[in-house]
Amino acid sequence: MRTDSPSDLSLKPRILIADDSRIVRATLIKHIEGMFEFREALDGEQAWEALLIDPSIRVVISDLTMPKLDGYGLLQRIRSSRIGRIRTMPVVVVSGSDEQAERERAKAAGATDLITKGIGTAQLLSRLDILSKLVSTQNEFERGLEALMHNDAEQVELLVPEAWESQAEGMRASALRQNRNFVILNARIGLKHVELDGMPSSPPVSVVNAIGQLLHRTVRQTDCVAQTGDIEFTIATGSIHFDSARNFAERVCRAIVHANLGNDRNMVLVASCGVMSITEYARETATGATLENMRHVASRRAALGLQNGITGVIGAEEEILLDQGQSLPALILEAPPAAGHADLSIDLATLLKWIKEGKEEQVLAHIGKLSTELQPLVDLLLKQQRT
């Protein structure tokens, strides 16, 4: 097996090629040689060992059928790794067929992109260039966080999962006693290039943390939110109509995807929000709507949406369509705000609360929305004064 000299690792991204066929490896190397450094592995186990010892690897190209550990097993290890650089590693799956079932299984396992073994040099180099840039966008995203979080915004600690469960269970039980609605929202975030056909990668930790702050500022004081996974947040909300919960979830998705975090317009955030409501249960079986069951359904729906690279709300109807292999109508997103004025879809109550708390600079960023919302009230007061 060939490996390149470590003397110029910084000059070119390093690609790990995992395939038990010497001919396939040689063909791929011929395609990328000169533009990328490379390392070879004869099976999934060798590829996994290479990932553990070589932090210079930026992208993995893997066959699906290999001895010892196949491509699916390698993907499972990568996506469940406790090492951040490995867990978020872009993985290109090389398939010998165009069967949709095989592609869907690879996407579900966490493949970032899928190519066939007969891919041309130009197309392969373009895909790898995109993937290597996907890895290098972290610094740019770090610099772009100001569009998502104001510098003077108060940073808060989200509820830990245990505290969230206790508070959410109290909300659920109260909703059942009082015959009111209770909704679980599960939001998952990914980073995707528009030209890639695979599951979105995980965004930088700093971006996920900032989104957590965004969610905390967006939910009502009576709601509760916790980070329940590396790229996952779960929200519990009660006394709310299901349509209102969906609208709130769409607002959350809008706020996330409109965050101006980088200059590459082809590199986008994906925000999938799974929704589960007590109202989906028949009245006589509502007691079976345990918190665990509702969380499981919301989480499953969010994962399904993220797997398909969908920004928007995934409820019961959307889940059925996706399970049937159908596409969903695109979520109609408002145009993103001008730079420096991140429209986080803040409601009027939050803006008034900020005024009382003396957060004038934060309110000024949304002064247009505030004046528009209050104008009918001002007109009514003026009318009353004239009469």
Secondary structure, DSSP 8 states (H G I E B T S, - for coil): --B--GGGTTTS-EEEEE-S-HHHHHHHHHHHBTTBEEEEESSHHHHHHHHHH-TTEEEEEEESS-SSS-HHHHHHHHHT-SSHHHHT--EEEEES---HHHHHHHHHHT-SEEEETT--HHHHHHHHHHHHHHHHTHHHHHHGGGGTS-TT------B-HHHHHHHHHHHHHHHHHTT--EEEEEEEEEEEETT--S--B---HHHHHHHHHHHHHHS-TTSEEEEEETTEEEEEEES--HHHHHHHHHHHHHHHHT----S-TTEEEEEEEEEEEGGGS-GGGGGG--HHHHHHHHHHHHHHHHHTT--EEE-HHHHHHHHTT-------------TT-------HHHHHHHHHTT-HHHHHTTHHHHHHHHHHHHHHHHHHHH-
